Amino acid sequence: MAHQFPPLKNDLLLRAARGEQVERTPIWIMRQAGRYLPEFHEIRKHHGFFEVCRTPELACALTLQPIDRYGSLLDASIIFSDILVIPQALGLEVKMVEGRGPVFTAPLETPADIARLHEKVDVGKELGYVYEAITLTRTKLEGRVPLLGFVGAPWTLMAYMIEGGGSKTLAKAKSWLWKYPEESHRLLQRITDVAVTFLVGQVKAGAQMLQVFDSWGGELGPDDFKQFSLPYIAQIAARVKEQLDIADIEVVPMTIFAKGSWYALEDLSSIGYDVVSLDWTISPKYARSVTKDRVCLQGNMDPTALYGPDEAIREIATKMVKDFGKDAKYIANLGHGILPTVNPDSLKVYLETVQQVSAEIRKQ
């Protein structure tokens, strides 16, 4: 049975994602429910990271924090979760270690280790807590803004599963591509299958838009990206939309964010995603010329600019909005997630500037 949710009051993000005309640029921030907020630490000091992810009431509370703090300055919420819940569902143990980030207790070392993964994953059973968090949050949002769901892209998740955590070179994961190409493709396909089911489930639970994070996409060269990442993120867009359509559920907009993969912009804009998110190394002019307005663009101020004084933030944000242009299909964000030591008041300056400038240039 479909959930009954409060009517949406601010659909700016969804309209922009679909390429419709909007009165100003919508804005949200990757990792907006995060460590830069003092109220985030109030909850986190009593609960472990993955405990929060697995407790719908806590995940909901963190998701709502930036919406409560910034009010009408944010045009979307994104469920508090983590891309590594898929490797956990596949049977790998991941711990969040203070000062180190995610650590896999037994990463995949050779293809023989793939046998340790669950052959069949009951996604509803393994990741149902995310669905519960989405449904609860969608209700508690009371229609203020849309709620986004997300997954990590198959290549990025495979890299984590082999590296066992963060890495400067991804030497272990990338060596699989040369040593074990067939097994790499099989593993990528297994991750893709879970990601598709998981995203469809998120929409059924109440997510109104979806984002796929290929955080380590840019660690691959153009040819390798085309072989080991692109086919799987393309599959995700096609299969999710197809399954929603078959189930007679409204097809939601989908965003791809392949950080560092500037060379793939043309491909990324023609594989079924509605929005392509940009990191800060790509100029708006270049992105628009390559994508030819086929998709809505998202981004892309350098997150470290938020450490600057207010006037610098205003100047950079103003230039960014004007460079994308008043007639662009465009959603404002950062070029990656907000950093943990940013002052929340600095983010407020960025949000206010984007809203003001984007409204002003449409009147000219």
C-alpha distance (Angstrom), angle and dihedral (degrees) to the residues before:
residue distance angle dihedral
M1 . . .
A2 3.81 . .
H3 3.79 117.1 .
Q4 3.79 119.7 -113.3
F5 3.80 110.1 -132.6
P6 3.82 132.7 179.9
P7 3.84 112.4 -90.8
L8 3.81 116.2 -91.4
K9 3.81 113.0 -105.5
N10 3.83 98.6 -175.9
D11 3.81 114.1 41.9
L12 3.82 95.8 158.5
L13 3.82 93.5 116.4
L14 3.80 94.0 50.1
R15 3.80 92.6 47.2
A16 3.81 91.9 49.8
A17 3.81 91.2 47.1
R18 3.80 89.6 54.8
G19 3.79 91.2 50.8
E20 3.80 96.4 -108.1
Q21 3.80 123.2 145.9
V22 3.82 113.1 -92.8
E23 3.79 131.7 -167.1
R24 3.82 92.1 -129.5
T25 3.80 137.9 -2.1
P26 3.81 113.2 -80.3
I27 3.80 115.8 -132.4
W28 3.79 138.5 -163.0
I29 3.81 131.4 155.3
M30 3.78 131.4 -124.9
R31 3.83 108.6 -118.5
Q32 3.83 89.3 12.1
A33 3.82 87.9 149.8
G34 3.77 94.1 60.3
R35 3.76 156.3 105.2
Y36 3.81 96.9 -61.7
L37 3.84 88.4 73.2
P38 3.83 117.4 83.8
E39 3.82 89.9 -148.9
F40 3.82 88.9 57.9
H41 3.82 89.8 61.2
E42 3.80 91.2 49.7
I43 3.81 89.1 64.8
R44 3.81 97.0 34.3
K45 3.82 95.5 54.3
H46 3.81 88.7 66.9
H47 3.83 98.3 40.7
G48 3.80 138.8 45.2
F49 3.81 118.7 -114.9
F50 3.80 98.2 -108.9
E51 3.81 90.0 38.6
V52 3.81 86.7 62.2
C53 3.83 91.0 47.7
R54 3.82 90.5 51.2
T55 3.81 96.1 46.1
P56 3.82 108.4 76.0
E57 3.82 94.4 -158.9
L58 3.84 91.7 53.7
A59 3.81 94.7 42.8
C60 3.81 88.2 50.0
A61 3.81 92.6 49.2
L62 3.83 91.9 52.6
T63 3.80 92.5 45.2
L64 3.80 90.3 54.7
Q65 3.83 96.3 46.9
P66 3.83 97.9 85.6
I67 3.82 91.0 41.2
D68 3.80 90.2 53.6
R69 3.81 92.5 44.5
Y70 3.81 100.0 45.2
G71 3.82 100.5 28.1
S72 3.79 113.5 -177.6
L73 3.82 91.8 5.6
L74 3.82 89.9 81.9
D75 3.79 122.9 62.8
A76 3.80 99.2 -168.8
S77 3.78 144.7 26.5
I78 3.79 125.4 -145.6
I79 3.77 121.5 -152.8
F80 3.80 114.7 -105.4
S81 3.80 105.1 -115.8
D82 3.81 138.3 106.0
I83 3.79 136.5 -107.1
L84 3.82 89.5 -126.3
V85 3.80 94.8 69.7
I86 3.84 86.8 89.6
P87 3.83 94.2 60.0
Q88 3.81 86.7 47.2
A89 3.81 90.4 52.3
L90 3.82 88.2 50.6
G91 3.80 88.8 57.9
L92 3.81 106.2 -94.8
E93 3.79 121.3 128.1
V94 3.81 115.4 -127.3
K95 3.78 124.6 -176.2
M96 3.79 126.9 -170.0
V97 3.81 105.5 -132.5
E98 3.81 119.6 -162.7
G99 3.78 110.1 -111.9
R100 3.81 93.5 7.6
G101 3.78 106.0 58.0
P102 3.82 122.6 -144.6
V103 3.81 117.2 4.5
F104 3.82 125.0 -172.1
T105 3.81 110.0 -146.5
A106 3.83 92.2 -151.2
P107 3.82 112.8 15.4
L108 3.80 122.9 -171.0
E109 3.81 109.0 -87.7
T110 3.82 102.4 171.4
P111 3.82 133.3 6.5
A112 3.82 88.1 -97.2
D113 3.81 86.6 72.0
I114 3.81 90.7 63.9
A115 3.81 85.0 79.4
R116 3.82 86.8 70.6
L117 3.81 90.4 65.6
H118 3.79 120.5 91.6
E119 3.80 108.9 -93.3
K120 3.79 92.1 -147.0
V121 3.78 121.0 24.8
D122 3.79 119.8 -153.5
V123 3.80 93.2 -150.8
G124 3.81 94.1 -173.3
K125 3.79 90.9 54.1
E126 3.82 97.0 41.2
L127 3.80 98.1 40.8
G128 3.80 102.3 22.3
Y129 3.80 89.0 115.9
V130 3.84 88.3 69.4
Y131 3.81 90.4 51.9
E132 3.82 89.8 49.9
A133 3.81 90.9 49.4
I134 3.81 90.8 50.3
T135 3.81 93.8 49.4
L136 3.81 92.5 46.6
T137 3.82 93.0 46.1
R138 3.80 93.7 46.4
T139 3.82 87.8 55.2
K140 3.82 94.8 44.5
L141 3.81 91.8 48.4
E142 3.81 87.0 66.5
G143 3.80 90.5 -151.9
R144 3.80 94.9 -61.0
V145 3.84 93.8 132.5
P146 3.83 137.1 -13.2
L147 3.81 119.6 -86.2
L148 3.80 120.4 -127.5
G149 3.78 126.8 -151.0
F150 3.81 124.6 -164.0
V151 3.79 150.8 -178.6
G152 3.77 136.6 -163.0
A153 3.81 115.3 -105.6
P154 3.83 116.5 -105.4
W155 3.82 96.0 -110.8
T156 3.82 92.8 49.8
L157 3.83 91.7 47.9
M158 3.81 92.7 46.2
A159 3.82 89.4 51.0
Y160 3.82 91.4 52.9
M161 3.81 91.6 46.8
I162 3.82 91.3 54.8
E163 3.81 100.3 35.7
G164 3.80 91.8 46.4
G165 3.80 92.0 -136.8
G166 3.78 140.1 -15.8
S167 3.80 118.9 -13.5
K168 3.79 137.6 -176.1
T169 3.81 95.1 -147.0
L170 3.83 107.4 19.2
A171 3.83 84.5 -140.9
K172 3.82 94.2 154.9
A173 3.79 95.8 47.2
K174 3.80 95.1 42.6
S175 3.80 92.0 47.9
W176 3.82 87.7 61.4
L177 3.81 88.9 62.0
W178 3.82 90.8 60.4
K179 3.81 99.7 33.3
Y180 3.80 99.5 38.6
P181 3.82 109.4 19.4
E182 3.83 96.0 154.8
E183 3.81 93.3 47.7
S184 3.83 89.5 45.5
H185 3.80 90.3 55.7
R186 3.80 91.2 47.8
L187 3.81 91.2 51.3
L188 3.81 91.8 46.7
Q189 3.81 89.0 51.6
R190 3.80 92.6 51.6
I191 3.80 91.0 51.0
T192 3.83 89.9 46.9
D193 3.81 92.4 53.0
V194 3.81 91.7 53.1
A195 3.83 91.9 44.6
V196 3.82 91.9 53.4
T197 3.81 93.5 50.2
F198 3.81 90.6 44.2
L199 3.82 94.2 51.8
V200 3.80 93.2 47.1
G201 3.81 87.9 50.4
Q202 3.81 90.7 50.6
V203 3.81 90.6 55.3
K204 3.81 91.0 47.8
A205 3.82 87.4 51.5
G206 3.82 91.8 52.9
A207 3.82 110.7 -82.1
Q208 3.81 109.8 147.3
M209 3.81 97.8 -166.5
L210 3.81 135.0 15.9
Q211 3.79 135.1 -144.2
V212 3.81 129.1 -163.4
F213 3.81 113.6 -153.7
D214 3.81 115.6 -152.3
S215 3.80 91.7 177.4
W216 3.80 93.1 167.0
G217 3.81 97.0 39.2
G218 3.80 91.2 110.6
E219 3.81 91.3 59.2
L220 3.81 86.9 74.3
G221 3.79 122.5 75.5
P222 3.82 118.0 -122.2
D223 3.83 96.2 -92.9
D224 3.80 93.8 44.9
F225 3.81 91.9 46.8
K226 3.80 88.6 52.5
Q227 3.80 90.6 52.1
F228 3.82 104.8 36.2
S229 3.80 106.1 26.7
L230 3.79 113.6 20.5
P231 3.85 98.8 59.2
Y232 3.79 91.4 52.9
I233 3.80 98.2 46.0
A234 3.82 87.6 46.3
Q235 3.80 89.5 52.4
I236 3.80 90.7 51.2
A237 3.82 93.1 55.7
A238 3.80 93.9 45.0
R239 3.79 97.3 44.1
V240 3.81 96.9 43.0
K241 3.80 91.8 51.3
E242 3.79 91.7 44.4
Q243 3.81 93.3 50.0
L244 3.80 92.8 47.6
D245 3.79 89.8 49.2
I246 3.81 92.4 49.6
A247 3.82 90.0 49.1
D248 3.83 89.3 51.2
I249 3.80 91.0 -118.8
E250 3.80 119.8 140.9
V251 3.81 109.1 -96.1
V252 3.81 107.4 -119.5
P253 3.81 125.5 -146.6
M254 3.81 115.1 -93.9
T255 3.82 130.3 -151.5
I256 3.80 129.2 -158.5
F257 3.80 119.8 -157.1
A258 3.80 113.2 -174.4
K259 3.79 103.0 174.2
G260 3.80 113.6 -143.9
S261 3.81 94.3 5.5
W262 3.81 95.8 116.4
Y263 3.82 89.7 143.6
A264 3.82 90.5 62.7
L265 3.81 97.5 54.2
E266 3.79 94.2 109.7
D267 3.82 92.2 49.9
L268 3.80 93.0 43.5
S269 3.80 90.4 54.4
S270 3.80 93.4 55.4
I271 3.82 106.6 45.2
G272 3.79 100.8 83.3
Y273 3.80 104.4 -81.1
D274 3.80 118.1 129.3
V275 3.81 94.6 -152.6
V276 3.81 132.1 35.7
S277 3.79 113.9 -160.8
L278 3.81 117.4 -147.3
D279 3.79 131.2 -150.5
W280 3.81 119.4 -136.1
T281 3.82 95.0 -95.7
I282 3.81 92.2 73.1
S283 3.80 120.3 79.8
P284 3.82 116.7 -135.0
K285 3.81 90.0 -126.7
Y286 3.82 92.4 54.6
A287 3.81 92.2 45.3
R288 3.80 92.9 50.9
S289 3.80 92.8 46.5
V290 3.82 92.8 50.9
T291 3.82 98.1 41.6
K292 3.83 93.0 40.3
D293 3.83 90.9 -147.6
R294 3.83 90.7 -67.8
V295 3.80 88.5 131.8
C296 3.77 140.4 24.4
L297 3.83 111.2 -98.6
Q298 3.81 123.6 -139.5
G299 3.79 132.4 -162.0
N300 2.87 154.0 -18.3
M301 3.83 139.0 152.6
D302 3.79 115.2 128.4
P303 3.83 104.5 -99.8
T304 3.82 90.5 -136.2
A305 3.83 89.8 63.3
L306 3.82 85.3 77.8
Y307 3.82 87.5 72.7
G308 3.80 89.0 64.8
P309 3.82 125.6 93.7
D310 3.79 117.1 -83.2
E311 3.81 93.9 -100.6
A312 3.82 91.3 54.2
I313 3.82 91.3 49.7
R314 3.82 89.8 50.2
E315 3.80 92.0 48.6
I316 3.83 94.9 48.6
A317 3.82 93.4 43.5
T318 3.82 92.1 48.0
K319 3.81 92.1 51.1
M320 3.82 90.9 47.2
V321 3.81 94.0 52.4
K322 3.82 92.4 45.5
D323 3.82 91.8 46.7
F324 3.80 91.5 55.3
G325 3.80 87.5 47.9
K326 3.78 136.3 -141.9
D327 3.80 94.1 -87.8
A328 3.82 96.2 49.8
K329 3.78 124.8 112.1
Y330 3.78 92.7 -119.6
I331 3.82 144.6 159.1
A332 3.80 117.7 -173.2
N333 3.79 121.2 -132.3
L334 3.80 137.0 129.3
G335 3.80 124.7 -77.1
H336 3.82 88.5 -108.8
G337 3.81 136.8 -12.7
I338 3.80 121.7 -39.6
L339 3.81 110.8 -97.9
P340 3.82 120.5 -112.2
T341 3.82 97.2 -119.7
V342 3.82 98.0 51.0
N343 3.81 116.8 122.4
P344 3.84 108.1 -113.7
D345 3.84 88.7 -137.4
S346 3.82 89.7 60.7
L347 3.79 89.7 56.6
K348 3.80 88.5 51.3
V349 3.83 89.5 57.5
Y350 3.82 89.8 52.4
L351 3.81 93.5 48.5
E352 3.81 93.0 47.1
T353 3.81 93.0 47.3
V354 3.81 94.4 50.4
Q355 3.79 91.9 49.1
Q356 3.82 94.6 46.3
V357 3.80 97.9 43.6
S358 3.81 95.3 43.0
A359 3.82 90.8 51.4
E360 3.83 91.9 46.2
I361 3.82 96.7 51.0
R362 3.81 90.8 52.6
K363 3.80 89.6 59.6
Q364 3.80 93.5 53.9
